[in-house]
Every structure is written in structure tokens, then in C-alpha cells.
Amino acid sequence: EIIVNDTGTYWVKATSAEGCSNRDTINIGLYPQPQLDETNLVITNTGCGQNNGSITGLQVTGTPPLAYYWVNMLGDTIGFNIDLLNLSAGAYSLVVAYGTCSSTMATYLVNDDGNIQIDSVNFTNDHCSSNTATLTIYASATNPDILTYSIDGVNFLSSGGIFTNLPQGSYYLMIKDTNNCVGNYINNPVIIQNIGGPEITTENVSPENDFSADGSIFLEATLANGDVTYSIYNGNNPQTNNGLFENLSAGTYHCKVWDGFGCDTTFEVIVPRNTTTILEAISGFGSSCVNDTVVSSLNLKQFNGVFSFEAKIYYNINVVNCVGYIDLLPELEAGFNANITTPGEVLLTWQGTLPLTLPDTVMTKLVFGGLGEGVSLIYWAAGPGQSVFFDQHMDTINAVCHVGEIQVYTSPEIDMQPNEEACSGDTILVEPTVTDGNGTIIYEWSGPNEYQSQNKKLFLSSVNINQTGTYTLTVVDSMYCQKSRTININVIPSPEIAFSEYDTLWVEPGFLLEAGYGAEYYYWNTGEITETIVIDSMGNYMVEVTSYQNCKSTDAVQILWAGTPFYLPNAFTPNGDGLNDSFAPIPRYDYVNKYHLSIYNRWGQRIYETTDINRGWDGTYKGSPCMLGAYVYRIVYEEFGQQSIESKVMEGTVMLVR
């Protein structure tokens, strides 16, 4: 845009951001306003009610070409020549067009030469565009009662010259009698103005401080004249010429200011509140483990004069889940509600019966369950209308919200078999695998018979059936996250061996040695695989027994022959016939370790001795035959294979017969 001061041709070129351009030209011409010359002006009035008036003799100078337009009181164009003829009484305006411009040069009044005239006019202005203006015409005529009156030069009314309910505007006043004689008001047009209502020039507001009802409103308005009335209660409790209102509480006031004509101005004024203390809503901090619970305390500070509140608490649904609340303040129990309307959002509402003031305290505790590892902020929604506290006037109490958080840690995971079986006497080793968790892991085993262990592995040696039962492993990490798993241990009794309580058995040849009943397999060191074997010799016998649960027992026993190891004859005949020619024990078993045979005569004289179990007494003493009769024998021997070795003695008598 440019401002030009001279005529001529101007061009402009426009270029876009992409480099495209275009241009155009325009011719600027200067057309001075024409000048009106009224030197030879002649206005010819009309005859009484006739159209024979005229306006002539005007001259207009200016830059040609010039065009002329005559306009009547209604705004209608009635002529195009400089001289205007054949006119009725009225007002006419000359408009001159030049170039692209036009100007109203002057307005002329053509009167009627009849003997009527408007002497004076009284009028009142309109107020606040309410169409309340009035206009009264006073006329002179031979018979005023036959006059009609017009305020637009066209429409004549028998109104007695009184016009009411008029809006603002320009009015052309005329009168007419029954002979159509017309009289114009010499001061046409009459301008009726619109007088506006009160104009507010001052609006001062002082806030209320800390609910003390010390706010104020001061209003000031200007008027053309008259009194001004003020109200801040929508017209109630008015004050005349005094716009100061004091001792106000914070809130919205509906103000109205009006004058004596009923013109008013309405508007709203808000009295704010200054608070030296601000309510604080604080979310607490906490930590938890996955699948455990944790609480976040909702703390309140500067909770003064609260009548109700509506608050939203947000949390991360991928980390925690709100499951309820605990420890609600008793003062809030009536009228308190908590709802989860949307996942991740807790809506808390409270409606009191009286304003409530509390010391700095915990309002309640929200209970959360840990869902996944991470951090969830716990924060009061601070958007418009989301977390608001109201006083008894339902005015908002200033509040500031503090964010808390909950840290959820991964719990340790335990992987181990649920069951374990072992035979009595076996060793059990359970090696769990522990994953996840945080930092150092602490292990705690517990089980039957008050079993306790802090080892990672469960180690049980030489188990017995009393150790059957459920064993629990609890692991705790550095963040106190814990997990427990159990394992059921079943100790199967090993098969019992019938002779397990004996180290040695003294039996007769042919004895049936039994391993026991109810086993699936038997294996003897003799190579036999039956439950029972026949003993035909002394020695160590060992058996391995396997139960149907594949549990094994092994034991051994030493077998010795029972009774004396010898058969002893009670007589012998040393006569050389080859039958019973000597006295000697006949061995029953082969487990004699040491042997000593002594023969004594009736006087106690030892007449024979030998340590060879295979040699007998031939009935002689020093090469000479002994006498017939009874002789005493004494055998001292030791048996091998016994736990303790001791000498045994056999004594008796034998008859020597010839």
C-alpha cells in the first residue's frame, strides 16, 4: 500500500515465494471539488398547493464533465438539470458528480405562498434507542383546526402537531390546510438525537483476602444529565449516585447501572480471592514387587475451609493396578466416594455438610498391585476441572499438586522340580534355578522336623522315612521381593533283610537262610537269586535285595555250626581187629582252630595227649597196654570265625574194652 499525492499512471509488480511474478497499472486522476455560485439564485415559491415552484440561477464550476442530481426529502432523485422546475413545497438538495466523486452542494427550501406557517417547534431527544422522542409543531393559520402535519414532507396527519415514540433522525416539518396550502418549517430539518445510557468510566475491584469478605467494587458512570443508579445484585439493593460496594466475598457480581429514563448498562464483575496459604495435595512414594501390593499415601496440607472436592489420580496401568483404598480419615467417611471410571484413573469425590479444616495429614492410602517392572507416577490431575477443591460458596480454593511414584521390581523366579523320591539311606540333592530378582539373593529352606537351611541347594544325606514331606524354598532379593516354591520329597523305605540284626548265626547244616519277603529281586554272593538259600557250609553270606520301587538293601551274616564240633565214642576195643582200635573224636565241622586231647587214668595221671585232631589214643601208656576200665578225656579247643576267641573244654569218660 502507498499514498499518492499526484496524478499519473502507477504500476505494481508482485512476486511470490516461488519466484512467480505479475504486474498491473492504474491511472490516478485528481478531481477538485466543484464550486457553487449562488449569485443569481432565484427560489420561486409555489402557489397554494400547486406544483409551480422552482430553483434557478445556480452556477457550478469544476473539472468537466459535471453531472447534476436533485434529491427530495425522501431521498428520491427528481431532476438532472441545474435548474429545477415544477416543484411542490418542500426541501431539495443539489448533488454534483465529478469524475468518480460526488458532493451534496446545498439544500434549498421551496415554500408555499399560502397564509399558513410553522411558528415554533418543541422536541425531546430519544434515549438509548428506545424510540421515546417527541415532537410538537405550533402553527399559525386562519383556522388551525383544519391543519394536517407532516414530519417527513410526504405523509400528513391530523395529529394536532404532536408526534411521539420517535427514533433519532432528521425530520422535515410541514403543515397543510384544506386548500392544500403548505407551510415549511424555516429551520428544517429538525435533528432528534439519541442520548445513550450511562457510560461506565471507572471499574475498580479489590480482591477478598483469605475468606475475610473484605473485597470491594467501585463503579463510576457519566450521564448527560440526571441521576445515575448503581446495583451489583442485578438491580436489587440499588445506590443512587454512589458506586462503591464494600465487604464483598469473592465471586461474580451482576452489575446494573441506569438513568432516570430507564436506560441501563449491565455487565459482570468478578471479585477474586487472595490466599496467603495454598492447599497442597501430595502423592506418596512406594515400592513393590511384581504380584505384590503397595500403598501410596495421599497427603493434604493447608486443608482449610473445604466444603467439597473432586480429584482425579492418574497411574500407569502397565506397571500397577489400583485395587482399593485403606485408612480413610474419619472426618471424610461421610460423603466420600472412590471409583475407577477409566483404567489408569481414580476419581475421588467428597461432599461435606459444613466447611472442613484439617491439620496436615494423610487423607487415605491407595492400594496398588504390581503388574510389571517399571515406575508409575502417581499424580493428581491438574487440568481445568480435574482436581478442584471448593469452599462453601462453591468458589475454587487454590491448590497445588505434587507427584509421587511407585517403583515395581521384578520378583525372583524359582525353577525346580515339584517332586523328588529317594530310598532310605540315599542322598537327596535339589539344585533350584533362580532367575530375575535384584541384587543379592537370600535363600531359606524349611521342612519337616523343623528343618532349616540357608543354602541354595537342598542336601539331605542318608535319608530316612521321617524326612518325607514338603520342603519350601523362599528367596528374597535386595529389594525384599520374594518368591516361594515347594518340593514334595518322598523317602521310600528300603527293603528289610531278615537277618540284618545278626552278625553271626550258629546253625545246623541244611539250615534255610531267608533274606526276607516282598522284594522284587534277590542276589546272593553265592550266585543264587532266590529269597531263601540252603546252608551247607560255614562262611560269610551276603545278599542284595531290590524292592519294587528299585530301593536296595545289602547285608551279610557269618554262618557257624551250632553244638560241639565232635562226635565222641563212649568205648573202644584196641585189639588190632581194625574196628574201634583207638579213641579219637570224629569232627562234625571244620571250624576247629586249635585242638588238645588229654587222657587220664583213674588216679588222675595223664597217660596220653595230642594236638593232632586226626590222631587217637591206642589204649597204651608208654608202649604198654593199659588195663581195662574207664578213663577220663579232656579236650581243649578253639573255634574260628567268632567275634572273640576263647578256649572251650569237653570232658568225659571212655571205656577201654579188650
WOLIN-V109165 format. One record per residue. RES is the residue in three letters. PHI is phi in whole degrees, 0 to 359 (* if undefined). OMEGA is omega as a letter, one per 40 degrees, with the letter a starting at -180 (NA if undefined). D_LAST is the distance of its C-alpha to the last C-alpha in Angstrom with 2 decimals. Layout:
# WOLIN-V109165
RES;PHI;OMEGA;D_LAST, RES;PHI;OMEGA;D_LAST
This chain:
# WOLIN-V109165
GLU;*;i;177.60, ILE;228;i;180.80, ILE;252;a;184.03, VAL;252;a;187.23, ASN;237;a;190.66, ASP;213;i;192.74, THR;283;i;193.48, GLY;144;a;192.13, THR;257;a;189.30, TYR;239;i;185.74, TRP;234;a;182.60, VAL;224;i;178.93, LYS;238;i;175.89, ALA;244;a;172.38, THR;237;a;169.20, SER;278;i;165.73, ALA;295;i;162.45, GLU;273;i;161.72, GLY;94;i;164.96, CYS;280;a;167.00, SER;218;i;170.58, ASN;206;a;173.75, ARG;218;i;177.22, ASP;207;i;180.22, THR;234;i;183.74, ILE;215;i;185.88, ASN;259;a;189.58, ILE;255;i;190.48, GLY;244;a;194.05, LEU;252;a;195.85, TYR;239;i;198.05, PRO;295;a;200.01, GLN;295;i;200.67, PRO;297;i;204.10, GLN;247;a;206.91, LEU;261;i;208.84, ASP;244;a;212.61, GLU;258;a;214.15, THR;303;a;217.64, ASN;256;a;219.14, LEU;293;i;216.83, VAL;228;i;218.53, ILE;248;a;216.75, THR;257;i;218.68, ASN;288;i;217.74, THR;275;i;217.57, GLY;289;a;220.07, CYS;300;i;218.91, GLY;77;a;215.84, GLN;258;i;216.83, ASN;253;a;215.01, ASN;234;i;217.71, GLY;278;a;216.31, SER;203;i;215.57, ILE;229;a;214.20, THR;221;i;216.09, GLY;88;i;217.13, LEU;283;i;213.73, GLN;230;i;213.00, VAL;234;i;209.58, THR;245;i;209.12, GLY;172;a;205.92, THR;288;i;204.11, PRO;289;e;204.82, PRO;277;i;203.85, LEU;245;i;204.16, ALA;232;a;203.47, TYR;241;i;204.65, TYR;223;i;202.96, TRP;256;a;204.42, VAL;235;i;201.93, ASN;275;a;202.84, MET;293;i;201.24, LEU;272;a;198.53, GLY;89;i;197.52, ASP;275;i;199.06, THR;280;a;200.88, ILE;237;i;204.50, GLY;193;a;206.35, PHE;232;i;206.11, ASN;253;a;209.53, ILE;295;i;210.63, ASP;263;a;213.28, LEU;245;a;211.94, LEU;240;i;214.34, ASN;56;a;214.56, LEU;259;i;212.44, SER;268;i;211.90, ALA;297;i;211.61, GLY;160;a;208.35, ALA;251;a;206.47, TYR;225;a;205.95, SER;244;i;203.95, LEU;263;i;204.69, VAL;246;i;201.66, VAL;246;i;202.22, ALA;258;i;199.67, TYR;215;a;199.65, GLY;58;i;197.17, THR;257;a;193.82, CYS;244;i;194.86, SER;210;a;196.90, SER;217;i;198.57, THR;277;a;200.21, MET;277;a;203.56, ALA;189;i;205.12, THR;239;a;205.46, TYR;237;a;208.93, LEU;252;i;210.11, VAL;258;a;212.62, ASN;265;i;214.23, ASP;259;a;216.19, ASP;276;i;219.82, GLY;291;a;219.64, ASN;268;i;220.48, ILE;228;i;216.85, GLN;203;i;214.61, ILE;270;a;211.36, ASP;278;a;212.28, SER;204;a;208.85, VAL;222;i;205.16, ASN;245;i;202.39, PHE;210;i;198.71, THR;240;a;195.25, ASN;281;i;192.38, ASP;284;i;189.11, HIS;232;i;185.98, CYS;46;i;182.50, SER;54;a;183.54, SER;260;i;183.81, ASN;56;a;187.21, THR;245;a;188.95, ALA;289;i;192.06, THR;230;a;195.53, LEU;214;a;198.95, THR;234;a;202.39, ILE;255;i;205.63, TYR;250;a;209.01, ALA;238;i;211.96, SER;247;i;215.77, ALA;199;i;217.56, THR;301;i;220.49, ASN;227;a;218.07, PRO;299;a;214.55, ASP;291;a;213.11, ILE;262;a;213.45, LEU;277;i;211.46, THR;243;a;208.09, TYR;233;i;205.72, SER;224;i;203.41, ILE;244;i;200.85, ASP;232;i;200.06, GLY;78;a;203.60, VAL;233;a;202.78, ASN;264;a;201.72, PHE;249;a;204.22, LEU;233;i;203.25, SER;272;a;205.20, SER;257;a;203.03, GLY;71;i;205.73, GLY;83;a;204.64, ILE;251;i;201.28, PHE;235;a;198.06, THR;234;i;194.60, ASN;55;a;190.92, LEU;264;i;191.78, PRO;276;i;189.34, GLN;294;i;190.19, GLY;157;i;192.57, SER;259;a;196.15, TYR;239;i;198.65, TYR;260;a;202.16, LEU;265;i;204.34, MET;217;i;207.26, ILE;231;a;209.45, LYS;214;i;211.46, ASP;258;a;214.16, THR;289;i;215.17, ASN;268;a;217.56, ASN;65;i;214.66, CYS;286;a;216.05, VAL;241;i;213.19, GLY;236;i;212.72, ASN;264;i;210.19, TYR;282;a;208.67, ILE;297;a;210.12, ASN;256;i;206.79, ASN;300;e;204.63, PRO;278;i;201.74, VAL;270;a;200.29, ILE;262;i;196.82, ILE;260;a;194.29, GLN;261;i;191.23, ASN;260;i;187.68, ILE;266;a;186.73, GLY;292;i;182.99, GLY;285;a;180.78, PRO;300;i;179.35, GLU;252;a;177.99, ILE;286;i;174.93, THR;252;a;175.57, THR;222;i;172.87, GLU;216;a;169.27, ASN;250;a;167.25, VAL;234;i;163.74, SER;247;a;161.71, PRO;287;i;157.97, GLU;279;a;156.08, ASN;248;i;153.71, ASP;50;i;150.26, PHE;61;a;151.17, SER;262;i;153.97, ALA;52;i;156.75, ASP;243;i;159.06, GLY;282;i;160.06, SER;208;i;163.69, ILE;229;i;165.97, PHE;238;a;169.54, LEU;244;i;171.79, GLU;219;a;175.35, ALA;227;i;177.66, THR;248;i;181.27, LEU;225;i;183.92, ALA;296;i;187.51, ASN;195;i;188.49, GLY;93;a;187.24, ASP;273;i;184.09, VAL;238;a;180.52, THR;244;a;177.66, TYR;240;i;173.95, SER;211;i;170.74, ILE;248;a;167.07, TYR;239;i;165.92, ASN;57;i;167.42, GLY;99;i;170.80, ASN;273;i;169.60, ASN;51;a;170.43, PRO;285;i;173.31, GLN;229;a;175.04, THR;271;i;178.69, ASN;55;i;179.53, ASN;217;a;176.23, GLY;259;a;173.32, LEU;261;i;170.89, PHE;236;a;167.76, GLU;237;i;165.27, ASN;58;a;161.98, LEU;257;i;160.34, SER;271;i;156.66, ALA;297;i;155.30, GLY;158;i;155.97, THR;257;a;158.43, TYR;244;a;161.93, HIS;265;a;164.39, CYS;268;i;167.74, LYS;216;i;171.20, VAL;233;a;174.59, TRP;217;i;177.86, ASP;251;a;181.62, GLY;286;i;184.34, PHE;266;a;184.76, GLY;85;i;181.16, CYS;284;a;180.16, ASP;226;i;176.63, THR;232;i;173.94, THR;241;a;170.26, PHE;193;i;167.25, GLU;248;i;163.84, VAL;233;a;162.93, ILE;256;i;159.34, VAL;264;a;158.59, PRO;280;i;155.36, ARG;235;i;152.94, ASN;263;i;151.89, THR;240;i;148.46, THR;280;i;147.33, THR;240;a;143.70, ILE;241;i;142.02, LEU;298;i;139.15, GLU;243;i;136.02, ALA;248;a;133.38, ILE;236;i;130.24, SER;267;a;127.14, GLY;274;i;123.89, PHE;248;i;121.24, GLY;194;i;117.60, SER;219;a;114.64, SER;207;i;111.98, CYS;245;i;109.34, VAL;304;a;109.41, ASN;75;i;108.52, ASP;254;i;108.93, THR;249;i;111.91, VAL;208;i;114.41, VAL;245;i;117.57, SER;238;a;121.01, SER;286;i;123.05, LEU;256;a;126.71, ASN;261;i;128.57, LEU;234;i;132.12, LYS;231;i;134.48, GLN;56;i;138.02, PHE;276;a;137.55, ASN;238;i;140.83, GLY;64;a;142.90, VAL;274;a;141.00, PHE;257;i;141.82, SER;197;i;139.91, PHE;206;i;138.25, GLU;220;a;137.00, ALA;228;i;134.67, LYS;242;i;132.70, ILE;245;a;129.53, TYR;256;i;128.48, TYR;210;a;125.02, ASN;271;a;123.30, ILE;288;i;121.56, ASN;276;a;119.42, VAL;249;a;117.83, VAL;225;i;117.82, ASN;222;a;118.46, CYS;284;a;120.02, VAL;245;i;118.01, GLY;154;i;119.92, TYR;217;i;121.00, ILE;221;i;119.76, ASP;55;i;121.12, LEU;289;i;124.69, LEU;302;i;127.05, PRO;303;a;127.72, GLU;294;a;131.46, LEU;256;a;131.33, GLU;299;i;129.16, ALA;281;i;132.17, GLY;91;a;133.95, PHE;262;i;131.36, ASN;219;i;130.12, ALA;226;a;127.98, ASN;219;i;127.79, ILE;255;a;126.65, THR;276;a;129.47, THR;224;i;128.80, PRO;306;a;125.57, GLY;87;a;125.71, GLU;217;i;128.29, VAL;251;i;127.92, LEU;259;i;131.06, LEU;248;i;131.33, THR;228;i;134.15, TRP;211;i;135.12, GLN;234;a;138.09, GLY;268;i;138.78, THR;259;i;141.02, LEU;220;i;142.33, PRO;301;a;142.45, LEU;240;i;139.15, THR;240;a;138.59, LEU;233;i;135.08, PRO;290;i;133.68, ASP;301;a;132.05, THR;201;i;128.88, VAL;267;a;126.49, MET;290;i;127.98, THR;196;i;124.80, LYS;233;i;121.89, LEU;277;a;121.54, VAL;257;a;117.98, PHE;239;i;117.14, GLY;255;a;114.11, GLY;283;a;113.25, LEU;256;a;113.58, GLY;208;a;113.57, GLU;296;i;113.54, GLY;148;a;116.96, VAL;241;i;119.73, SER;245;i;121.86, LEU;289;i;125.09, ILE;244;a;125.77, TYR;224;i;129.51, TRP;283;i;132.32, ALA;297;a;134.73, ALA;246;i;137.99, GLY;286;a;140.28, PRO;304;i;143.35, GLY;74;a;142.34, GLN;267;i;138.59, SER;228;a;137.61, VAL;231;i;140.44, PHE;240;a;140.75, PHE;241;i;143.71, ASP;269;a;145.48, GLN;292;i;146.98, HIS;267;a;150.09, MET;64;i;147.92, ASP;272;a;148.93, THR;286;i;146.35, ILE;268;i;144.62, ASN;301;a;144.15, ALA;217;i;140.49, VAL;235;a;138.48, CYS;249;i;135.06, HIS;245;a;132.17, VAL;273;i;129.50, GLY;247;i;125.78, GLU;205;i;122.82, ILE;236;i;119.23, GLN;261;i;116.77, VAL;250;a;113.97, TYR;255;i;110.93, THR;288;i;108.34, SER;279;i;105.08, PRO;297;i;101.76, GLU;242;a;99.95, ILE;248;i;96.15, ASP;239;i;94.33, MET;203;a;90.64, GLN;294;a;88.40, PRO;280;a;88.39, ASN;222;i;84.66, GLU;212;i;81.41, GLU;240;i;77.81, ALA;207;i;74.64, CYS;269;i;70.97, SER;306;i;69.26, GLY;91;i;68.49, ASP;283;i;71.17, THR;251;i;74.23, ILE;252;i;77.68, LEU;229;i;80.75, VAL;250;a;84.19, GLU;244;i;87.06, PRO;288;i;90.42, THR;253;a;93.61, VAL;248;i;96.60, THR;239;a;100.10, ASP;60;a;103.64, GLY;80;a;104.11, ASN;227;i;105.99, GLY;71;a;104.76, THR;286;i;101.36, ILE;257;i;98.90, ILE;254;a;96.66, TYR;250;i;93.45, GLU;215;i;91.79, TRP;261;i;88.64, SER;219;a;87.53, GLY;195;a;84.72, PRO;300;i;82.06, ASN;58;i;80.46, GLU;59;i;83.60, TYR;291;i;83.06, GLN;220;i;85.83, SER;201;i;86.46, GLN;254;i;89.49, ASN;275;i;88.13, LYS;292;a;89.73, LYS;267;i;86.38, LEU;265;a;83.97, PHE;237;i;80.51, LEU;233;a;77.48, SER;255;i;74.02, SER;46;a;70.68, VAL;290;i;72.53, ASN;228;a;71.14, ILE;293;i;72.47, ASN;291;i;74.27, GLN;266;i;76.63, THR;292;i;77.86, GLY;152;a;81.58, THR;262;i;85.12, TYR;248;a;86.03, THR;246;i;89.72, LEU;253;i;91.34, THR;245;i;94.76, VAL;244;i;96.85, VAL;230;i;99.99, ASP;264;a;102.46, SER;294;i;104.99, MET;263;i;107.60, TYR;65;i;105.16, CYS;280;a;104.91, GLN;226;i;101.50, LYS;214;a;99.47, SER;234;i;96.14, ARG;222;a;93.62, THR;240;i;90.29, ILE;224;i;87.03, ASN;266;a;84.39, ILE;252;i;80.87, ASN;242;i;77.98, VAL;265;a;74.48, ILE;269;i;71.98, PRO;300;i;68.51, SER;286;a;65.84, PRO;297;a;63.05, GLU;275;i;60.16, ILE;257;a;56.61, ALA;301;a;54.05, PHE;259;a;51.56, SER;295;a;54.33, GLU;274;a;53.29, TYR;241;i;49.80, ASP;266;a;48.78, THR;221;i;45.05, LEU;236;i;43.22, TRP;259;a;39.50, VAL;225;i;38.73, GLU;267;i;36.19, PRO;305;a;36.40, GLY;89;i;39.09, PHE;299;i;41.23, LEU;268;i;44.97, LEU;267;a;47.05, GLU;258;i;50.68, ALA;275;a;53.73, GLY;134;a;56.07, TYR;253;i;58.71, GLY;86;i;62.36, ALA;270;i;62.49, GLU;267;a;64.02, TYR;226;i;61.81, TYR;229;i;58.25, TYR;216;a;56.94, TRP;265;i;53.35, ASN;288;i;52.28, THR;275;a;49.88, GLY;95;i;53.02, GLU;282;a;52.66, ILE;232;i;55.82, THR;258;a;54.58, GLU;294;a;54.61, THR;234;i;50.78, ILE;235;i;48.01, VAL;263;a;44.25, ILE;268;i;42.00, ASP;238;i;39.19, SER;204;i;38.75, MET;283;i;39.39, GLY;151;i;42.67, ASN;268;i;46.35, TYR;243;a;48.22, MET;235;i;52.05, VAL;226;i;54.56, GLU;246;a;58.40, VAL;248;i;60.07, THR;242;a;63.75, SER;278;i;65.79, TYR;291;i;68.64, GLN;268;i;71.04, ASN;69;i;69.41, CYS;270;a;67.85, LYS;239;i;64.50, SER;228;i;61.52, THR;229;i;58.61, ASP;206;a;55.36, ALA;222;i;51.80, VAL;215;i;48.41, GLN;266;a;45.07, ILE;257;i;42.14, LEU;235;i;38.69, TRP;284;a;35.59, ALA;273;i;35.04, GLY;80;i;31.73, THR;283;a;28.70, PRO;273;a;28.32, PHE;231;i;24.55, TYR;258;a;21.99, LEU;243;i;18.84, PRO;287;i;15.50, ASN;262;i;14.25, ALA;199;i;10.41, PHE;210;a;8.47, THR;233;a;5.42, PRO;281;a;6.59, ASN;249;i;6.22, GLY;80;a;9.98, ASP;273;i;10.88, GLY;84;i;13.04, LEU;238;i;11.85, ASN;51;a;10.81, ASP;278;i;9.81, SER;216;i;11.72, PHE;256;i;13.21, ALA;205;i;16.96, PRO;292;i;19.85, ILE;260;a;21.46, PRO;298;i;25.26, ARG;271;a;27.53, TYR;231;a;30.79, ASP;248;a;32.06, TYR;250;i;34.01, VAL;283;a;31.63, ASN;266;i;33.79, LYS;233;a;31.71, TYR;212;i;27.95, HIS;209;a;25.93, LEU;252;i;22.20, SER;232;i;21.07, ILE;242;a;17.70, TYR;236;i;18.26, ASN;277;a;16.36, ARG;292;i;17.57, TRP;266;i;20.60, GLY;84;i;21.68, GLN;276;i;21.10, ARG;284;a;20.77, ILE;248;i;18.09, TYR;200;i;18.50, GLU;203;i;21.38, THR;202;i;22.86, THR;246;i;26.02, ASP;260;a;25.09, ILE;295;a;24.21, ASN;266;i;22.88, ARG;255;i;20.20, GLY;245;i;16.78, TRP;270;a;14.33, ASP;268;i;11.81, GLY;85;a;9.75, THR;240;i;12.07, TYR;226;a;15.24, LYS;55;i;18.11, GLY;88;a;16.19, SER;251;i;13.75, PRO;297;i;10.01, CYS;271;a;9.94, MET;288;i;8.86, LEU;294;i;6.75, GLY;141;a;9.53, ALA;265;i;12.24, TYR;232;a;13.90, VAL;265;i;17.41, TYR;245;i;18.64, ARG;220;i;22.29, ILE;245;i;24.04, VAL;249;a;27.71, TYR;213;i;29.70, GLU;231;i;33.25, GLU;257;i;34.74, PHE;265;i;37.82, GLY;90;i;40.99, GLN;271;a;41.40, GLN;296;i;44.66, SER;235;a;43.09, ILE;267;i;39.91, GLU;216;a;37.56, SER;281;i;33.97, LYS;244;a;31.58, VAL;234;i;28.36, MET;240;i;25.27, GLU;232;i;22.93, GLY;179;a;20.03, THR;236;i;16.47, VAL;224;a;13.14, MET;264;i;9.85, LEU;265;a;6.85, VAL;237;i;3.83, ARG;252;NA;0.00
